[in-house]
Amino acid sequence: MNYVLKAATFVAAIATAMPIASNSANALEPVKIIHGNPVMITAVFELYVPLALGWWKDEGYDVQVVYSQGSAAAVQSIIGGSGTIGMMNTTPWLAADAKGLTDIRMLATMRNTSWRILTMADKGITKAADLKGKTVGLAVAGSGGAMYLNSMLSSHGINPQRDVRQAVIGLGAQSYEALKSGTVDASLTFMSEIANFKALGNNASYFYDDQWMEFPDYGLVATNDTIKARPELVEALARGIAKAQVFAEANPECVAKIYRKNYGANRTTTLE
C-alpha cells in the first residue's frame, strides 16, 4: 500500500531527528490525544499499537486517550481548549478551519477513507439512489463520516435532511442488531466493522461513492500553536504512527491480537 511505503520513508527520515527519551531517567510527560470515536475501534491501529508496545513511553510521553462522540465533537473539544492534539476524521476540522474557528494542522494522514454503506443483502440497496426514503444508521451523532454520506446523497439528487432519515445506532453488537432487525435499512460504518459483521455469518453487502476514495480520512492533527511550540512532541507522536503502519503491514495478525487483548472484550459505545 502507498501509505505503508510513505510510512517506511517517514520512519527512516525522522528516526534520528531527535534522541529517544529514557523513561527510566526522566518522568513521563502526560499527553492527551482527543480521539474522534466513542471507543477504540480496530481500524485505528495507529493509535492502539504504539500504546500497547510502549513506543510513545520510550519517547518520554504518557499518552492518554480522551474519547469523543465522533470527530465533530473531537474538534469542538479542541476549540474549547480540552486538548490540542487529536486523532480524527479530517472533514470536521477542515470545515472548522474554513470558518475561522480554529487553526488545526495535519501531522500524519493515515489512510484514505474506510467508510462504507452496509446493508443486508436481501434489502436490495446497492447504490446511493436506493437510500431515498430509507433510514441510515450512524455510529454517533455528529459523525465525521456523515459529511461523506450527505455529500454522496446530494450528488445524486437526494436531500440528506428531507429524503433520508439518519439514526444513531452505535458500534458493534448494538449496530448489528439494528441492521438485522430492520430498525435501519443501512448503516454508515467502517470496513473493519463490516468484516466483523460478515465473520459472524451475516449475509451483507456494502457500497461507497467513488469520490470518497480521493479523500484522506483519519489523521493525527494538532493546533498550529502546539506544532510551533512543541515540534519534538508532534514528531514523536507522528513517528509512532509511522512505525505502527509499517508494523501492521508486516504483522497483521499481531495487530488483531493486540486489539482483542486490550479492547475486544465487552466493547460498548461510550455515551456521555
Salt bridges, closest charged atoms under 4 A:
GLU29 OE2 - ARG230 NH1 2.85
GLU46 OE1 - ARG111 NH2 2.68
GLU59 OE2 - ARG239 NE 2.65
ASP103 OD1 - ARG105 NE 2.88
ASP130 OD1 - LYS127 NZ 3.14
ASP163 OD1 - ARG162 NE 3.47
ASP185 OD1 - LYS123 NZ 3.25
GLU193 OE2 - ARG267 NH2 2.86
GLU232 OE2 - ARG230 NE 2.52
